[in-house]
Amino acid sequence: QEQLVESGGGLVQAGGSLRLSCAASGRTFSGYTMAWFRQAPGKERQFVAVITRTYVRPVYADSVQGRFTISRDNAKNTLYLQMNSLKPEDTAVYYCAATTIGSPNVHYTGPDQYNYWGQGTQVTVSS
């Protein structure tokens, strides 16, 4: 079964750090664009960061630029999101996503452009 499974979420104080992981199984996603999104209660799913198969110039949402870093280990078929200087407004369920229908060299930022999703991991930042 092809799936993405996130881990690493939790409760952290403002200013703290967390590292999210997204392990892929059932197929390799190393040749595809992958991304992180997040969704807070009552809000739409929001783009966070995206990385292409070639790692060139990941793209970030303005709200996380300079604080979050997306990376991937293709040998482990795993995507990561290092989150530093966390703020209460970062509180959300974080989802990893992959697109096998789009170009592997394009930084897609819309959720409709992704056809594989994980189940999500909760990140809560206390003030």
JOTANOR-V792166 format. One record per residue. N is the residue number from 1. SS is DSSP state (H for helix, E for strand, - for the rest). BURIAL is 1 if it has 16 or more other C-alpha atoms within 10 Angstrom, else 0. Layout:
BEGIN
N&SS&BURIAL + N&SS&BURIAL
END
This chain:
BEGIN
1&-&0 + 2&-&0 + 3&E&1 + 4&E&1 + 5&E&1 + 6&E&1 + 7&E&1 + 8&-&0 + 9&-&1 + 10&E&0 + 11&E&0 + 12&E&1 + 13&E&0 + 14&-&1 + 15&-&0 + 16&-&0 + 17&-&1 + 18&E&1 + 19&E&1 + 20&E&1 + 21&E&1 + 22&E&1 + 23&E&1 + 24&E&1 + 25&E&0 + 26&-&0 + 27&-&0 + 28&-&0 + 29&-&1 + 30&-&1 + 31&-&1 + 32&-&1 + 33&E&1 + 34&E&1 + 35&E&1 + 36&E&1 + 37&E&1 + 38&E&1 + 39&E&1 + 40&-&1 + 41&-&0 + 42&-&0 + 43&-&0 + 44&-&0 + 45&-&1 + 46&E&1 + 47&E&1 + 48&E&1 + 49&E&1 + 50&E&1 + 51&E&1 + 52&-&1 + 53&-&1 + 54&-&0 + 55&-&0 + 56&-&0 + 57&-&0 + 58&-&0 + 59&E&1 + 60&E&1 + 61&-&0 + 62&-&0 + 63&-&0 + 64&-&1 + 65&-&0 + 66&-&0 + 67&-&0 + 68&E&1 + 69&E&1 + 70&E&1 + 71&E&1 + 72&E&1 + 73&E&0 + 74&-&0 + 75&-&0 + 76&-&0 + 77&-&1 + 78&E&1 + 79&E&1 + 80&E&1 + 81&E&1 + 82&E&0 + 83&E&1 + 84&-&1 + 85&-&0 + 86&-&1 + 87&-&1 + 88&H&0 + 89&H&0 + 90&H&1 + 91&-&1 + 92&E&1 + 93&E&1 + 94&E&1 + 95&E&1 + 96&E&1 + 97&E&1 + 98&E&1 + 99&E&1 + 100&-&0 + 101&-&0 + 102&-&0 + 103&-&0 + 104&-&1 + 105&-&0 + 106&-&0 + 107&-&1 + 108&-&1 + 109&-&1 + 110&-&0 + 111&H&1 + 112&H&0 + 113&H&0 + 114&-&1 + 115&-&0 + 116&E&1 + 117&E&1 + 118&-&1 + 119&-&0 + 120&-&1 + 121&E&1 + 122&E&1 + 123&E&1 + 124&E&1 + 125&E&1 + 126&E&1 + 127&-&0
END
